[in-house]
């Protein structure tokens, strides 16, 4: 599996960061109320 982080702060050039080989089935991610943090269960 993979997790992708999309930084859309620059509209013209978004930045995608990929974390590969994190396990077969990442599950149930949580996003903090302010949208700043993404926590994935592995």
Secondary structure, DSSP 8 states (H G I E B T S, - for coil): -EEEEEE-SSTTS-EEEEEE---S--EEEEE-TTS--EEEE-
